[in-house]
C-alpha cells in the first residue's frame, strides 16, 4: 500500500514538473542580463520593451507577477507610455521578479509574448552635507572680528556671508552602467530675515534658477562626485538663522536613460546656522 502511494505521489510530481516546464515554454528569461539592463533593471529606472508586430489589429501590454491565468498589472511597475502599440516604457518602482506580457490579436485570435524581468536594488544615491571648513554646521557673519561703526551697521541689512553646502553622489560601485551626468532639485528654507543674493556652483555643474534664487535645479555633479553649492545670504550682522538645503528628485543620467536615485537611507537635508554678532554700541566718552 505504501509503495503504491509513493508511486502515485511521484507520478503527480512528475506531471506537475512537465506541466510547469510546458507552461514556461516561450517565456524569455532575461534576468541574466548585466545589472541595469532591460532584463535586470534598477529600482526607479524606466526601461523600454518592444515587439515587431505588423499584423495584429489590437495590441495590449501587462506587467504582472505571474504570466498564467488572469495576469493583471501590478502597482510596483507602471507602463508610462506605449500601451496599445508595439513598444512600451515601464517605470520599475520596487525590487522583485515580474513578467511583461504582450498580447497581439487578429480576427479574434490572439498570441502572447512574455519576458521575465528581475528588478534589483538601486545603487544610486545623493546626500547633502556641510561644505564649510572642517564640516562645521555654523558660521559667524563675515564681519566677525572686524571693527564696525555701529551707527552704520545697526541698520545695515546687506552684509553678505557665504553658506557652503555640498551634495555628493554615490553609485554603489556599479560598473554595468556608465553614469554620464546627474541632476537634482534644491530648495532653501529657514532664511528668516536673510535674503539670497547669489548662488554659485563648483566647476562642472550648472543650475536653472527661479528669480527667487532659493529654488533651483542642478545638473552635472561630475567633479570628484561632489558639487559645492555656495549660497551668499545678505542681512544684518545680528541676524541668526538656520538655513536648510533640501534636495529632491535625484536622477542618474545614463546611456540607458534616467534612473531615479534611491532615497532610502539618503541624507536629503542639511542645516547651516548663521551666528549673530553682538549688537554693541559704539564707545562713548
C-alpha positions in Angstrom: 0.0 0.0 0.0 2.7 2.4 0.9 4.6 1.6 -2.3 1.6 2.4 -4.4 1.1 5.8 -2.6 4.7 6.6 -3.2 4.5 5.8 -6.9 1.3 7.9 -7.1 3.0 10.9 -5.4 6.0 10.5 -7.7 3.7 10.5 -10.8 1.9 13.6 -9.7 5.1 15.4 -9.0 6.4 14.4 -12.5 3.3 15.6 -14.2 3.4 18.9 -12.3 7.0 19.4 -13.4 6.2 18.6 -17.0 3.2 20.9 -16.9 5.3 23.7 -15.4 8.0 23.2 -18.0 5.5 23.2 -20.8 3.8 26.3 -19.5 7.1 28.1 -19.4 7.9 27.4 -23.0 8.1 30.7 -24.8 8.9 32.7 -21.7 12.1 34.7 -22.3 14.1 34.8 -19.1 16.1 38.0 -19.3 17.1 38.0 -15.6 20.7 37.0 -16.5 21.3 40.4 -18.1 24.0 42.7 -16.7 22.8 44.9 -13.9 20.9 47.9 -15.1 19.9 46.4 -18.5 16.3 45.7 -19.6 16.1 42.2 -18.0 17.7 43.3 -14.8 16.7 47.0 -14.3 17.4 49.1 -11.2 14.5 50.1 -9.0 13.5 53.6 -10.0 14.6 53.2 -13.6 12.4 53.4 -16.7 13.1 50.9 -19.5 11.8 50.3 -23.0 10.4 47.0 -24.3 9.1 46.3 -27.7 8.0 43.7 -30.3 7.8 43.7 -34.1 4.2 43.2 -35.0 2.7 44.4 -38.3 -0.3 42.1 -38.3 -2.2 42.5 -35.0 -5.2 44.8 -35.1 -5.3 45.0 -31.3 -2.2 45.2 -29.0 -2.0 45.2 -25.3 0.6 45.0 -22.5 0.5 43.8 -18.9 3.2 43.9 -16.3 2.4 41.3 -13.7 3.9 39.0 -11.0 2.6 36.0 -12.9 2.0 35.1 -16.6 -0.6 32.3 -16.1 -4.3 32.8 -15.7 -5.7 36.3 -15.4 -2.5 38.3 -15.2 -3.1 41.9 -14.1 -0.9 44.9 -13.8 0.9 45.3 -10.5 1.2 48.6 -8.6 5.0 48.3 -8.3 5.5 48.7 -12.1 3.9 51.4 -14.2 3.6 51.5 -18.0 4.3 55.1 -18.6 4.0 55.1 -22.4 3.1 53.0 -25.4 0.3 50.7 -24.3 -1.6 49.6 -27.4 1.4 49.9 -29.6 4.5 47.8 -30.4 6.6 49.3 -27.6 6.2 50.4 -24.0 8.1 52.2 -21.3 8.0 50.8 -17.8 8.9 52.5 -14.6 10.1 50.0 -12.1 9.2 51.0 -8.5 10.1 48.1 -6.4 12.6 45.2 -6.3 11.2 41.8 -7.3 10.5 39.5 -10.3 8.0 40.5 -12.9 6.6 39.3 -16.2 5.9 41.6 -19.1 3.1 40.2 -21.3 2.3 41.3 -24.8 -0.9 40.2 -26.5 -1.5 40.7 -30.2 -4.9 40.0 -31.6 -6.1 39.4 -35.2 -9.6 38.3 -36.2 -10.4 37.4 -32.5 -7.4 35.1 -32.4 -4.5 36.1 -30.1 -0.9 35.3 -29.3 1.2 36.2 -26.4 4.8 37.0 -25.8 6.4 37.0 -22.3 9.6 38.2 -20.9 10.7 37.7 -17.3 12.4 40.7 -15.6 14.2 40.9 -12.2 14.2 44.4 -10.7 17.2 44.9 -8.4 18.2 47.3 -5.7 19.2 50.8 -6.8 22.8 51.7 -6.0 22.4 55.4 -6.9 22.1 58.0 -4.1 22.7 61.6 -3.4 23.4 63.1 0.0 23.5 66.7 1.3 26.2 67.8 3.8 28.1 70.9 5.0 30.8 72.3 2.8 32.1 74.6 5.5 35.7 74.2 6.7 36.1 71.0 8.7 32.4 70.1 8.1 31.2 72.8 10.5 27.5 73.4 10.6 27.6 77.0 11.8 29.4 80.2 10.8 29.7 83.7 12.0 28.8 86.8 10.0 31.6 87.7 7.5 32.2 90.8 9.6 33.1 88.8 12.7 36.3 90.2 14.3 36.2 93.5 12.3 36.0 97.0 13.7 32.5 98.3 13.0 30.8 101.6 13.2 27.6 100.7 15.0 26.0 103.8 13.8 26.2 102.3 10.3 25.9 98.6 11.0 22.9 98.8 13.4 20.6 99.2 10.4 22.7 97.9 7.6 20.9 94.9 6.1 23.1 94.0 3.1 26.1 92.3 4.9 26.8 89.2 2.9 28.1 85.8 4.2 28.7 82.6 2.3 27.0 79.4 3.4 28.6 76.4 1.7 26.7 73.1 1.1 27.9 70.0 -0.7 25.9 67.3 -2.5 27.6 64.0 -3.1 26.6 61.2 -5.4 27.2 57.5 -4.9 26.7 54.7 -7.3 27.3 51.7 -5.1 30.3 50.7 -7.1 28.2 49.8 -10.1 30.2 49.2 -13.2 27.5 47.9 -15.5 26.1 51.4 -16.3 28.1 54.4 -17.4 26.7 57.4 -15.5 27.3 60.4 -17.7 25.6 63.0 -15.6 23.5 63.7 -12.5 20.7 66.1 -11.7 18.6 67.1 -8.7 16.3 69.8 -7.3 17.5 72.1 -4.5 15.4 74.4 -2.2 16.4 76.7 0.6 14.3 77.4 3.7 14.7 78.9 7.1 16.1 82.2 5.7 14.0 84.3 8.0 15.4 87.9 7.8 18.0 86.9 5.3 17.8 87.2 1.5 19.7 85.1 -1.1 21.9 87.5 -3.1 23.7 84.8 -5.1 24.1 81.0 -5.6 27.2 79.6 -7.3 28.2 76.0 -8.1 31.5 74.3 -8.4 33.0 73.7 -11.8 31.2 71.0 -13.8 27.7 71.8 -12.7 25.1 74.2 -13.9 21.8 75.5 -12.4 18.4 76.5 -13.6 17.2 79.1 -11.0 14.0 80.9 -10.4 14.0 84.7 -9.8 13.7 84.0 -6.0 17.1 82.3 -6.0 16.0 79.8 -3.3 14.6 77.1 -5.6 16.7 75.7 -8.4 17.7 72.6 -10.4 21.3 71.4 -10.6 22.8 69.3 -13.3 26.4 68.0 -13.5 27.8 66.6 -10.3 30.8 65.3 -12.2 33.8 66.8 -10.4 35.0 64.1 -7.9 31.4 63.0 -7.4 30.5 66.2 -5.5 29.0 69.6 -6.3 29.6 72.5 -4.0 26.7 75.0 -3.6 27.7 78.4 -2.2 24.7 80.4 -1.1 25.5 84.0 -0.4 23.0 85.4 2.1 22.5 89.1 3.0 21.2 90.6 6.2 22.1 92.4 9.4 25.2 91.3 11.4 22.9 90.5 14.3 20.8 88.1 12.2 20.7 84.5 13.5 19.0 82.0 11.1 19.1 78.2 10.5 19.2 77.9 6.7 18.2 74.5 5.4 19.1 73.0 2.0 16.7 70.3 0.9 17.5 68.1 -2.2 15.0 66.0 -4.1 14.3 64.3 -7.4 17.9 63.0 -7.7 18.5 61.3 -11.1 21.4 59.4 -12.5 21.6 60.1 -16.3 22.9 57.1 -18.2 23.1 55.8 -21.7 20.1 53.6 -20.8 18.0 56.6 -19.7 17.3 58.3 -16.4 17.4 56.3 -13.2 15.8 57.9 -10.1 18.2 57.9 -7.1 17.1 55.8 -4.1 16.1 58.0 -1.1 16.2 55.1 1.3 18.9 56.0 3.8 19.9 59.2 2.0 20.6 62.5 3.7 18.3 64.9 1.9 18.6 67.9 4.2 21.5 69.9 5.6 21.1 72.8 8.0 23.8 75.6 8.4 23.4 78.2 11.1 24.4 81.8 10.6 25.6 83.0 14.1 24.9 86.7 15.0 27.4 89.3 16.1 26.6 91.2 19.4 24.7 94.4 18.8 27.2 96.5 20.9 27.0 100.3 20.7 30.0 102.5 19.8 32.2 103.5 22.7 31.1 106.7 24.3 33.0 109.2 26.4 
